[in-house]
């Protein structure tokens, strides 16, 4: 959630250090039909220390077998496999990094305060790219090698050639506000329009299609599922949505306020629940197959896979959730 009052409240916190304190589990509403046995206790672990002034936001598994996350202090954090925290400072002063995603062995991040995106390689080198728009959000890489970036407040999608730095922008029709992004099974760019309550699709050369949701649904993030469909969250609508490449839309109810969503390595979906401070697991039939509380959490936001089967999410700290008894 980029600019809501709730996200601004959480984004004023900074996370530094290692805590690694084990916290409890709320058992799932249904067991997984196959695979490793489900974790039943001590399934969520706080991996960073709590500072009352800041909190992490974007998160992604990435290079060095680590999990990477953004901090509003202008830093990118990394948690290695031993649980140690490493920090890289973004060169631009007053930068507020947001979305984080791993692409081609590096970590890309949005800079919401400076209208830039940055690339951080495993050696700690950072290169920044200036964009023409404002409200930099989701970042994806398409098959043509270019990056497509949501410029929420400008209502554009920027196309960046990372080799030359050349940027082309495409205006989202009808004053849309692109936010979350994903590459679909069809190779197109799929995106959320939060205020407009729409799901959009853009070809790599800038041709658009959109699908309306219930007004006020407040969609947020989306991801390509193991079934080849795009799945997305509706925070105020209380739903998980699914849309095929052909445009067939289905919605499934879920309580707790879904925001972030990721495709787990077990083939299921995991969503960060903002209102209930949980991680929920959703099967490809839309049924909820597990829930894990984040004790002490104030509202989960972004979510990602990491090493093994573990799931990582940002709240007022970074949490690791272990859905299965065998661990990650």
C-alpha positions in Angstrom: 0.0 0.0 0.0 1.8 3.0 -1.2 0.2 6.3 0.0 -2.6 5.4 2.3 -2.6 6.8 5.9 -2.0 3.3 7.2 1.0 2.7 5.0 2.5 6.1 5.8 2.2 5.2 9.5 4.1 2.0 9.0 6.5 3.5 6.5 7.9 5.9 9.2 9.6 3.0 10.9 13.2 1.7 10.3 14.2 -1.9 10.9 17.9 -2.7 11.8 19.5 -5.7 13.3 18.5 -9.3 14.0 15.9 -10.6 16.4 15.0 -14.1 15.3 12.4 -14.6 18.0 10.0 -17.4 17.4 6.3 -16.5 17.5 3.1 -18.5 17.3 0.8 -20.0 14.7 -2.9 -19.8 14.1 -3.7 -23.2 12.6 -5.0 -23.2 9.0 -8.6 -23.6 8.2 -7.8 -26.6 6.0 -4.9 -29.0 5.7 -2.9 -29.3 2.5 -4.0 -32.4 0.6 -0.5 -33.5 -0.2 3.1 -32.6 0.3 5.0 -32.1 3.6 3.1 -32.1 6.9 1.8 -28.7 7.9 3.5 -26.7 10.6 1.3 -26.5 13.7 3.3 -24.4 16.1 6.2 -21.9 16.2 5.7 -21.3 12.5 6.4 -17.5 12.3 9.7 -15.9 13.2 10.5 -12.2 13.5 13.8 -11.8 11.6 14.5 -8.1 12.2 14.3 -6.0 15.4 11.5 -3.7 16.1 12.1 0.1 16.0 9.0 2.2 16.8 9.9 4.8 14.1 10.2 2.7 11.0 9.2 -0.5 9.2 10.2 -2.5 6.1 8.0 -2.4 3.0 9.0 -4.2 -0.2 10.5 -7.7 0.0 11.9 -10.3 -2.4 13.9 -13.5 -2.4 17.1 -12.8 -4.5 20.8 -13.4 -5.0 23.2 -14.8 -2.5 20.4 -17.1 -1.2 19.1 -14.1 0.7 15.9 -12.2 1.2 16.0 -8.5 0.3 13.8 -5.7 1.6 13.4 -1.9 1.5 13.5 0.5 4.4 12.2 4.1 4.4 15.5 5.3 5.8 16.9 5.0 2.3 18.4 1.5 2.6 18.0 -1.9 1.2 18.3 -4.7 3.7 19.4 -8.2 3.2 18.9 -11.2 5.5 21.3 -14.0 4.7 20.8 -17.7 5.3 22.3 -17.4 8.8 19.8 -14.7 9.7 22.3 -11.9 9.7 21.1 -8.5 8.4 23.2 -6.4 5.9 22.3 -2.9 4.8 23.1 -1.0 1.6 22.6 2.8 1.5 21.0 4.2 -1.6 23.1 7.1 -3.0 20.2 9.6 -3.6 19.5 11.6 -0.5 15.9 11.4 0.9 15.1 8.5 -1.3 12.3 6.3 0.0 12.6 2.8 -1.5 9.4 0.9 -2.0 9.0 -2.2 -4.2 11.8 -4.7 -4.4 12.2 -7.5 -7.0 15.0 -9.8 -8.0 15.8 -9.8 -11.8 18.7 -11.5 -13.5 20.8 -12.0 -10.4 20.3 -8.4 -9.1 17.8 -6.6 -6.9 15.7 -3.8 -8.4 13.9 -1.3 -6.3 11.6 1.7 -6.7 12.5 5.1 -5.2 9.2 6.8 -4.4 10.8 10.1 -3.2 13.1 10.7 -6.2 11.2 9.3 -9.2 13.9 6.7 -9.8 14.5 3.0 -9.9 17.7 1.4 -8.7 19.6 -1.8 -9.4 21.7 -3.3 -6.6 24.1 -6.1 -7.5 25.4 -8.8 -5.1 28.7 -6.9 -4.7 26.8 -3.9 -3.3 27.1 -1.7 -6.4 24.0 0.5 -7.1 23.0 2.1 -10.4 20.0 4.5 -10.4 17.8 5.4 -13.4 15.7 8.6 -13.5 12.1 8.2 -14.7 9.9 11.0 -16.0 6.8 10.1 -13.9 5.9 10.2 -10.3 4.8 7.6 -7.7 7.1 4.8 -8.8 5.7 1.4 -7.8 5.8 -2.1 -9.3 8.7 -3.3 -11.5 8.7 -6.3 -13.8 11.0 -7.6 -16.6 9.5 -8.7 -19.9 10.8 -11.2 -22.4 12.2 -8.4 -24.6 14.7 -7.6 -21.8 13.1 -4.2 -20.9 11.7 -3.3 -17.5 8.1 -2.1 -17.1 7.5 0.2 -14.2 4.3 1.6 -12.7 4.2 5.4 -12.3 1.1 5.6 -10.1 0.6 9.3 -9.7 1.4 10.1 -13.3 -0.9 7.4 -14.6 1.8 5.9 -16.8 3.7 2.7 -17.3 7.4 3.4 -18.1 9.5 1.1 -20.3 13.2 1.2 -19.4 16.0 -0.2 -21.4 18.5 -1.1 -18.6 21.5 -1.0 -21.0 21.0 2.4 -22.4 18.7 4.0 -19.8 16.2 5.0 -22.5 12.7 5.4 -21.2 9.4 5.2 -23.1 6.1 5.9 -21.3 2.6 4.7 -22.0 -0.4 6.5 -20.6 -2.9 4.2 -18.9 -6.4 4.9 -20.4 -9.1 6.8 -18.5 -6.7 8.3 -15.9 -5.7 5.0 -14.4 -3.3 4.7 -11.4 -1.1 1.6 -12.0 0.4 0.0 -8.9 1.1 -3.7 -8.7 2.5 -5.4 -11.8 3.2 -8.9 -13.1 4.1 -10.6 -16.4 1.4 -13.0 -17.5 1.6 -16.4 -19.1 0.8 -14.5 -22.4 3.9 -12.4 -22.0 2.0 -9.2 -21.5 2.2 -6.7 -18.6 -0.7 -7.1 -16.1 -1.3 -4.3 -13.6 -3.6 -3.1 -10.9 -5.4 0.3 -11.0 -6.2 0.8 -7.3 -8.3 3.9 -7.2 -10.1 3.0 -10.4 -10.7 -0.5 -9.1 -9.6 -2.2 -12.4 -7.2 -4.9 -13.6 -5.3 -3.9 -16.7 -3.3 -5.7 -19.4 -0.8 -4.0 -21.7 1.1 -5.5 -24.6 4.8 -4.8 -24.7 4.3 -2.0 -27.3 1.6 -0.2 -25.3 -1.9 -1.5 -26.2 -4.3 -1.7 -23.3 -7.3 -3.8 -22.1 -9.0 -3.3 -18.7 -11.5 -5.1 -16.6 -13.7 -3.3 -14.0 -14.0 -4.6 -10.4 -16.6 -3.6 -7.8 -16.2 0.1 -7.0 -14.2 0.6 -3.8 -12.6 -2.9 -4.0 -9.1 -1.2 -3.6 -7.0 -3.8 -5.4 -3.3 -3.9 -4.6 -0.9 -6.6 -5.9 -1.0 -9.3 -8.4 1.1 -12.4 -9.4 1.2 -15.1 -12.0 -0.1 -18.4 -10.5 1.0 -21.9 -11.2 -2.2 -22.4 -13.2 -1.2 -19.7 -15.7 -3.8 -17.2 -14.5 -3.1 -13.8 -12.8 -4.2 -13.6 -9.2 -4.7 -10.4 -7.3 -5.9 -8.9 -4.0 -8.8 -6.7 -3.1 -8.2 -5.1 0.3 -11.6 -3.4 0.9 -13.4 -5.9 -1.3 -12.2 -8.7 0.9 -11.5 -10.9 -2.1 -8.8 -12.8 -4.0 -9.3 -12.4 -7.7 -8.3 -14.6 -10.7 -8.2 -13.6 -14.3 -7.2 -15.7 -17.3 -5.3 -14.4 -20.3 -8.6 -14.5 -22.1 -10.1 -12.1 -19.6 -12.3 -14.6 -17.6 -12.6 -13.1 -14.1 -13.4 -15.0 -10.9 -13.4 -13.7 -7.3 -13.1 -15.6 -4.0 -14.0 -14.1 -0.6 -11.3 -13.9 2.1 -11.4 -12.0 5.4 -8.5 -10.2 7.0 -7.6 -7.6 4.3 -5.4 -9.1 1.6 -2.7 -6.8 0.2 0.5 -8.6 -0.9 0.4 -11.8 -2.9 3.0 -14.3 -4.1 3.1 -17.7 -5.7 4.6 -20.3 -3.3 7.0 -23.0 -4.4 4.3 -25.5 -3.4 2.1 -24.3 -6.2 -0.3 -22.4 -3.8 -0.8 -18.7 -3.3 0.2 -16.7 -0.2 -1.2 -13.4 0.8 -0.3 -10.8 3.4 -3.3 -9.9 5.4 -3.2 -6.2 6.5 -6.2 -6.0 8.9 -5.6 -9.3 10.7 -1.7 -9.2 10.6 -1.5 -12.7 9.2 -0.2 -14.7 6.2 -2.9 -16.8 4.5 -2.4 -19.6 2.0 -4.9 -20.0 -0.8 -5.3 -22.9 -3.1 -5.9 -22.6 -6.9 -9.6 -23.3 -6.3 -9.8 -20.2 -4.1 -10.1 -22.0 -0.8 -8.1 -20.9 2.2 -5.8 -23.7 3.2 -3.8 -22.1 6.0 -3.4 -19.0 8.2 -0.4 -17.9 10.3 -0.6 -15.0 12.8 2.2 -12.5 13.1 2.0 -11.7 16.8 3.0 -8.1 17.4 2.3 -7.3 13.8 0.5 -4.1 12.9 -0.6 -5.0 9.3 1.2 -7.2 6.8 2.0 -5.6 3.4 4.3 -7.2 0.9 5.1 -10.9 0.7 7.6 -13.1 -1.2 9.1 -16.6 -1.4 12.7 -17.1 -0.1 15.0 -20.1 0.1 13.1 -23.4 0.3 9.4 -23.4 1.0 9.4 -20.5 3.5 7.4 -17.4 3.0 8.6 -13.9 4.0 6.5 -10.8 4.7 6.9 -7.2 5.8 5.0 -5.7 8.7 6.5 -3.6 11.4 9.4 -6.1 11.1 10.3 -8.8 8.6 8.7 -12.1 9.3 9.6 -15.6 8.1 6.7 -18.0 7.9 7.4 -21.7 7.8 4.2 -23.4 6.4 5.5 -26.9 6.7 6.8 -28.9 9.6 9.9 -29.8 7.6 10.8 -26.1 7.4 12.4 -24.3 4.4 
